[in-house]
Amino acid sequence: MIEIQLDNLVYRLYELTYDEVLVVEPGFSERMSKEEYEGLKVD
């Protein structure tokens, strides 16, 4: 979904850590692991 992609980009643009994202969106760990999140690139 486009909303999920946008959320991910916003989290990375604001340089949120994986743990900070979990505070904002507790269910985030169900769709993305810490390794996947840290591997996201924002160009």
Distance bins in CASP14 RR format, pairs under 12 A and 6 or more apart:
PFRMAT RR
TARGET T0000
AUTHOR 0000-0000-0000
RMODE 2
METHOD distances of the structure
MODEL  1
1 7 0 0 0 0 1 0 0 0 0 0 0
1 8 0 0 0 0 0 1 0 0 0 0 0
1 31 0 0 0 0 0 1 0 0 0 0 0
2 8 0 0 0 0 0 1 0 0 0 0 0
2 9 0 0 0 0 0 1 0 0 0 0 0
3 9 0 0 0 0 0 1 0 0 0 0 0
3 10 0 0 0 0 0 1 0 0 0 0 0
3 25 0 0 0 0 0 1 0 0 0 0 0
3 31 0 0 0 0 0 1 0 0 0 0 0
4 10 0 0 0 0 0 1 0 0 0 0 0
4 11 0 0 0 0 0 1 0 0 0 0 0
4 25 0 0 0 0 0 1 0 0 0 0 0
4 27 0 0 0 0 0 1 0 0 0 0 0
4 28 0 0 0 0 1 0 0 0 0 0 0
4 30 0 0 0 0 0 1 0 0 0 0 0
4 31 1 0 0 1 0 0 0 0 0 0 0
4 32 0 0 0 0 1 0 0 0 0 0 0
4 40 0 0 0 0 0 1 0 0 0 0 0
5 11 0 0 0 0 0 1 0 0 0 0 0
5 12 0 0 0 0 0 1 0 0 0 0 0
5 31 0 0 0 0 0 1 0 0 0 0 0
5 32 0 0 0 0 0 1 0 0 0 0 0
5 40 0 0 0 0 1 0 0 0 0 0 0
5 42 0 0 0 0 0 1 0 0 0 0 0
6 12 0 0 0 0 0 1 0 0 0 0 0
6 13 0 0 0 0 0 1 0 0 0 0 0
6 42 0 0 0 0 0 1 0 0 0 0 0
7 13 0 0 0 0 0 1 0 0 0 0 0
7 14 0 0 0 0 0 1 0 0 0 0 0
7 16 0 0 0 0 0 1 0 0 0 0 0
7 21 0 0 0 0 1 0 0 0 0 0 0
7 24 0 0 0 0 1 0 0 0 0 0 0
7 25 1 0 0 1 0 0 0 0 0 0 0
7 27 0 0 0 0 0 1 0 0 0 0 0
7 28 0 0 0 0 1 0 0 0 0 0 0
7 31 0 0 0 0 1 0 0 0 0 0 0
7 32 0 0 0 0 0 1 0 0 0 0 0
7 37 0 0 0 0 0 1 0 0 0 0 0
7 40 0 0 0 0 0 1 0 0 0 0 0
8 14 0 0 0 0 0 1 0 0 0 0 0
8 16 0 0 0 0 0 1 0 0 0 0 0
8 18 0 0 0 0 0 1 0 0 0 0 0
8 21 0 0 0 0 1 0 0 0 0 0 0
8 24 0 0 0 0 0 1 0 0 0 0 0
8 25 0 0 0 0 0 1 0 0 0 0 0
8 28 0 0 0 0 1 0 0 0 0 0 0
8 31 0 0 0 0 1 0 0 0 0 0 0
8 32 1 0 0 1 0 0 0 0 0 0 0
8 36 0 0 0 0 1 0 0 0 0 0 0
8 37 1 0 0 1 0 0 0 0 0 0 0
8 38 0 0 0 0 0 1 0 0 0 0 0
8 39 0 0 0 0 0 1 0 0 0 0 0
8 40 1 0 1 0 0 0 0 0 0 0 0
8 41 0 0 0 0 0 1 0 0 0 0 0
8 42 0 0 0 0 1 0 0 0 0 0 0
9 15 0 0 0 0 0 1 0 0 0 0 0
9 16 0 0 0 0 0 1 0 0 0 0 0
9 37 0 0 0 0 0 1 0 0 0 0 0
9 40 1 0 0 1 0 0 0 0 0 0 0
9 41 0 0 0 0 0 1 0 0 0 0 0
9 42 1 0 0 1 0 0 0 0 0 0 0
9 43 0 0 0 0 1 0 0 0 0 0 0
10 16 0 0 0 0 1 0 0 0 0 0 0
10 21 0 0 0 0 1 0 0 0 0 0 0
10 24 0 0 0 0 1 0 0 0 0 0 0
10 25 0 0 0 0 0 1 0 0 0 0 0
10 40 0 0 0 0 0 1 0 0 0 0 0
10 42 0 0 0 0 1 0 0 0 0 0 0
11 17 0 0 0 0 1 0 0 0 0 0 0
11 18 0 0 0 0 1 0 0 0 0 0 0
11 19 0 0 0 0 0 1 0 0 0 0 0
11 20 0 0 0 0 1 0 0 0 0 0 0
11 21 1 0 1 0 0 0 0 0 0 0 0
11 22 0 0 0 0 0 1 0 0 0 0 0
11 23 0 0 0 0 0 1 0 0 0 0 0
11 24 1 0 0 1 0 0 0 0 0 0 0
11 25 0 0 0 0 1 0 0 0 0 0 0
11 28 0 0 0 0 1 0 0 0 0 0 0
11 32 0 0 0 0 1 0 0 0 0 0 0
11 37 1 0 0 1 0 0 0 0 0 0 0
11 38 0 0 0 0 0 1 0 0 0 0 0
11 40 0 0 0 0 1 0 0 0 0 0 0
11 42 0 0 0 0 1 0 0 0 0 0 0
12 18 0 0 0 0 0 1 0 0 0 0 0
12 20 0 0 0 0 0 1 0 0 0 0 0
12 21 0 0 0 0 1 0 0 0 0 0 0
12 32 0 0 0 0 0 1 0 0 0 0 0
12 36 0 0 0 0 0 1 0 0 0 0 0
12 37 0 0 0 0 1 0 0 0 0 0 0
12 38 0 0 0 0 1 0 0 0 0 0 0
12 39 0 0 0 0 1 0 0 0 0 0 0
12 40 1 0 1 0 0 0 0 0 0 0 0
12 41 1 0 0 1 0 0 0 0 0 0 0
12 42 1 0 1 0 0 0 0 0 0 0 0
12 43 0 0 0 0 0 1 0 0 0 0 0
13 40 0 0 0 0 0 1 0 0 0 0 0
13 41 0 0 0 0 0 1 0 0 0 0 0
13 42 1 0 1 0 0 0 0 0 0 0 0
13 43 0 0 0 0 0 1 0 0 0 0 0
14 20 0 0 0 0 1 0 0 0 0 0 0
14 21 0 0 0 0 1 0 0 0 0 0 0
14 24 0 0 0 0 1 0 0 0 0 0 0
14 42 0 0 0 0 0 1 0 0 0 0 0
15 21 0 0 0 0 0 1 0 0 0 0 0
15 37 0 0 0 0 0 1 0 0 0 0 0
15 38 0 0 0 0 0 1 0 0 0 0 0
15 40 0 0 0 0 0 1 0 0 0 0 0
15 42 0 0 0 0 1 0 0 0 0 0 0
16 22 0 0 0 0 1 0 0 0 0 0 0
16 23 0 0 0 0 1 0 0 0 0 0 0
16 24 1 0 0 1 0 0 0 0 0 0 0
16 25 0 0 0 0 1 0 0 0 0 0 0
16 28 0 0 0 0 0 1 0 0 0 0 0
16 37 0 0 0 0 1 0 0 0 0 0 0
16 38 0 0 0 0 0 1 0 0 0 0 0
16 40 0 0 0 0 0 1 0 0 0 0 0
16 42 0 0 0 0 0 1 0 0 0 0 0
17 23 0 0 0 0 1 0 0 0 0 0 0
17 24 0 0 0 0 0 1 0 0 0 0 0
17 28 0 0 0 0 0 1 0 0 0 0 0
17 34 0 0 0 0 1 0 0 0 0 0 0
17 37 0 0 0 0 1 0 0 0 0 0 0
17 38 0 0 0 0 1 0 0 0 0 0 0
18 24 0 0 0 0 0 1 0 0 0 0 0
18 25 0 0 0 0 0 1 0 0 0 0 0
18 28 0 0 0 0 1 0 0 0 0 0 0
18 29 0 0 0 0 1 0 0 0 0 0 0
18 32 0 0 0 0 1 0 0 0 0 0 0
18 33 0 0 0 0 1 0 0 0 0 0 0
18 34 1 0 1 0 0 0 0 0 0 0 0
18 35 0 0 0 0 1 0 0 0 0 0 0
18 36 0 0 0 0 1 0 0 0 0 0 0
18 37 1 0 1 0 0 0 0 0 0 0 0
18 38 1 0 0 1 0 0 0 0 0 0 0
18 39 0 0 0 0 0 1 0 0 0 0 0
18 40 0 0 0 0 0 1 0 0 0 0 0
19 25 0 0 0 0 0 1 0 0 0 0 0
19 26 0 0 0 0 0 1 0 0 0 0 0
19 28 0 0 0 0 0 1 0 0 0 0 0
19 29 0 0 0 0 0 1 0 0 0 0 0
19 34 0 0 0 0 1 0 0 0 0 0 0
19 37 0 0 0 0 0 1 0 0 0 0 0
19 38 0 0 0 0 0 1 0 0 0 0 0
20 26 0 0 0 0 0 1 0 0 0 0 0
20 28 0 0 0 0 0 1 0 0 0 0 0
20 34 0 0 0 0 0 1 0 0 0 0 0
20 37 0 0 0 0 0 1 0 0 0 0 0
21 27 0 0 0 0 1 0 0 0 0 0 0
21 28 1 0 1 0 0 0 0 0 0 0 0
21 29 0 0 0 0 1 0 0 0 0 0 0
21 31 0 0 0 0 0 1 0 0 0 0 0
21 32 0 0 0 0 1 0 0 0 0 0 0
21 33 0 0 0 0 0 1 0 0 0 0 0
21 34 0 0 0 0 1 0 0 0 0 0 0
21 36 0 0 0 0 0 1 0 0 0 0 0
21 37 1 0 0 1 0 0 0 0 0 0 0
21 38 0 0 0 0 0 1 0 0 0 0 0
21 40 0 0 0 0 0 1 0 0 0 0 0
22 28 1 0 1 0 0 0 0 0 0 0 0
22 29 1 0 0 1 0 0 0 0 0 0 0
22 30 0 0 0 0 0 1 0 0 0 0 0
22 31 0 0 0 0 0 1 0 0 0 0 0
22 32 0 0 0 0 0 1 0 0 0 0 0
22 33 0 0 0 0 0 1 0 0 0 0 0
22 34 0 0 0 0 1 0 0 0 0 0 0
22 37 0 0 0 0 1 0 0 0 0 0 0
23 29 0 0 0 0 0 1 0 0 0 0 0
25 31 0 0 0 0 1 0 0 0 0 0 0
25 32 0 0 0 0 0 1 0 0 0 0 0
25 37 0 0 0 0 0 1 0 0 0 0 0
28 34 0 0 0 0 1 0 0 0 0 0 0
28 36 0 0 0 0 0 1 0 0 0 0 0
28 37 0 0 0 0 1 0 0 0 0 0 0
29 35 0 0 0 0 0 1 0 0 0 0 0
29 36 0 0 0 0 0 1 0 0 0 0 0
29 37 0 0 0 0 1 0 0 0 0 0 0
31 37 0 0 0 0 1 0 0 0 0 0 0
32 38 0 0 0 0 1 0 0 0 0 0 0
32 39 0 0 0 0 1 0 0 0 0 0 0
32 40 0 0 0 0 1 0 0 0 0 0 0
33 39 0 0 0 0 0 1 0 0 0 0 0
33 40 0 0 0 0 0 1 0 0 0 0 0
34 40 0 0 0 0 0 1 0 0 0 0 0
END
